[in-house]
Amino acid sequence: MDDSAGQLKKFQKELSSGTVSLVLLAVLGQSRQALYGYQIAKRLEELGEETGALAGKQSALYPVLRNLEANGLLASEVEPSVSGPPRRYYRITKLGREVLREWIAAWEATRDSVDKVLQGEWR
């Protein structure tokens, strides 16, 4: 791996670490029903996320989901599955919806500021 590829990989890792929680909260905020980890991963793939923050890292979902739940932004229930082990279903809480709105506003402001700098509009 050449130096620029290594730098890109490091940048992508840093960037994704700050957006994974936002993306997961948004997926659950847009869902009409509780979802389990594999369903969330499939939604991300459907949204074209396979090249983004969680590319090929379904296992990376679970620590973030647990953290969001520990902070009261998600709630979960374990339900039996007819085709395997029990599944933990996650849903967004009222607090999670409030936080999601705030995070979206912060994301949009950050994105807009970065775009201005990258496009040379900040001068």
Stockholm file with secondary structure:
# STOCKHOLM 1.0

chainA/1-123         MDDSAGQLKKFQKELSSGTVSLVLLAVLGQSRQALYGYQIAKRLEELGEETGALAGKQSALYPVLRNLEANGLLASEVEPSVSGPPRRYYRITKLGREVLREWIAAWEATRDSVDKVLQGEWR
#=GR chainA/1-123 SS CCHHHHHHHHHHHHHHHTTHHHHHHHHHHHCSSCEEHHHHHHHHHHTTGGGSTTTTCGGGHHHHHHHHHHTTSEEEEEEEETTEEEEEEEEECHHHHHHHHHHHHHHHHHHHHHHHHHTTCCC
#=GC SS_cons         CCHHHHHHHHHHHHHHHTTHHHHHHHHHHHCSSCEEHHHHHHHHHHTTGGGSTTTTCGGGHHHHHHHHHHTTSEEEEEEEETTEEEEEEEEECHHHHHHHHHHHHHHHHHHHHHHHHHTTCCC
//
